[in-house]
Amino acid sequence: MKNRRADLRTGSVIRYPYLWARQSSKGETEGRKDRPAAVAVRLPRPDGDVLVLLAITSKAPLPDQRAVEIPEAEKKRAGLSAGMRLWIVIDEANVDVIGRSFYLLPDPALGSFSDGFFVPVVRRMIRERPFRSVDRTS
């Protein structure tokens, strides 16, 4: 199977055409632009590992949205723009499959978050469920 992406793990940051849940609910099937996204979870599967991806945005969250602001040191580790406020959105995710994806590019990851920062973010996402997921596997 091509494009196994062995480099991707929890905390990796990639460019990805993220499809927002609100866009998906209106019938859109394509992300409007490539944006940074973080791998929240990688689940091994025989037919291709499943990735749960969280969007990274420069827009401050609205009161009804859940997001975590990214500290400067973590932005540098992840290859993101320093000096710009950025958030990881944790109330929705895209789900995709390595090797079968139309959207995952073979480009290397931009960088990755430290486990000390990102593992608590993922735990918070799970704890504060529900979160909406957009299936990008078909």
C-alpha positions in Angstrom: 0.0 0.0 0.0 1.5 3.3 -1.0 1.7 6.5 1.2 1.8 4.7 4.5 2.9 7.9 6.2 4.9 6.2 9.0 6.0 9.7 10.1 2.5 10.7 11.2 1.7 10.2 14.9 -0.3 11.9 17.7 0.8 15.5 17.7 2.1 15.7 14.1 1.0 18.8 12.2 0.3 18.6 8.5 -1.3 20.7 5.7 -4.8 19.3 5.0 -7.9 20.4 3.2 -10.0 20.4 6.4 -13.7 20.2 5.9 -15.6 22.0 8.7 -18.6 20.2 10.2 -20.8 23.2 9.4 -19.7 23.0 5.7 -20.3 19.3 5.6 -23.8 19.6 7.1 -24.6 22.0 4.2 -23.6 19.4 1.6 -20.0 20.5 0.9 -17.6 17.7 0.3 -14.3 19.5 -0.1 -12.3 21.6 2.3 -12.1 25.2 1.0 -8.4 25.5 1.7 -5.4 23.7 3.0 -4.8 24.5 6.6 -2.6 23.1 9.4 -4.2 20.2 11.1 -3.0 18.1 14.0 -3.1 14.3 14.3 -5.1 13.7 17.4 -5.2 9.9 17.1 -3.7 7.3 14.7 -5.6 4.0 14.9 -3.8 1.0 13.3 -6.0 -0.9 10.8 -5.0 -3.6 8.3 -6.5 -1.8 5.4 -5.0 1.6 6.3 -4.5 3.5 9.6 -7.3 5.8 10.6 -6.3 9.4 11.4 -8.4 11.8 13.6 -7.4 15.3 12.6 -8.0 18.6 14.4 -8.1 21.9 12.6 -5.7 24.7 13.6 -7.1 28.2 13.0 -6.3 31.8 13.5 -9.9 32.7 14.3 -10.6 33.1 18.0 -13.3 30.6 19.1 -16.9 31.7 19.6 -18.4 31.3 23.0 -20.1 28.0 21.9 -16.9 26.5 20.5 -14.2 24.6 22.2 -10.6 25.3 21.3 -7.1 25.5 22.9 -4.7 28.3 22.3 -1.3 27.2 21.1 1.7 28.6 23.1 4.6 30.2 21.2 7.0 27.4 21.9 4.6 24.8 20.6 4.0 26.8 17.4 7.7 26.7 16.8 7.9 23.0 17.3 4.9 22.4 15.0 6.3 24.6 12.2 3.5 27.2 12.6 3.5 31.0 12.4 5.1 32.5 15.5 3.6 35.8 16.6 0.2 34.9 15.4 -2.5 33.7 17.8 -3.6 30.1 16.8 -6.1 27.6 18.3 -6.6 23.9 18.0 -10.4 23.3 17.6 -11.4 20.4 19.8 -15.2 20.2 19.3 -15.0 18.7 15.8 -12.6 16.5 13.8 -12.0 15.1 10.3 -11.5 11.3 10.0 -9.3 10.0 7.1 -7.5 6.8 6.2 -3.9 6.6 5.2 -3.3 4.9 1.9 -6.9 5.4 0.7 -7.2 9.2 1.2 -7.9 11.6 -1.6 -6.7 14.4 0.7 -3.6 13.3 2.6 -0.5 14.4 0.6 2.9 12.7 0.8 4.5 16.0 1.9 6.4 15.7 5.2 4.8 17.0 8.4 5.3 20.6 9.2 6.4 19.6 12.7 4.8 18.2 15.8 3.5 19.3 19.2 5.2 18.0 22.4 3.4 15.2 24.2 3.3 17.4 27.3 1.2 20.0 25.5 -0.8 17.9 23.1 -1.8 14.7 25.0 -3.8 16.9 27.5 -5.5 18.6 24.5 -6.6 15.2 23.2 -7.8 14.1 26.6 -9.8 17.2 27.0 -11.4 16.7 23.6 -12.4 13.2 24.6 -13.6 14.2 28.1 -15.7 17.2 26.9 -17.6 15.2 24.3 -19.6 15.2 22.2 -17.5 16.4 19.2 -18.6 16.3 15.6 -16.7 14.2 13.1 -16.6 14.6 9.4 -15.8 11.3 7.6 -13.4 11.9 4.7 -12.9 8.2 4.0 -15.3 7.9 1.0 
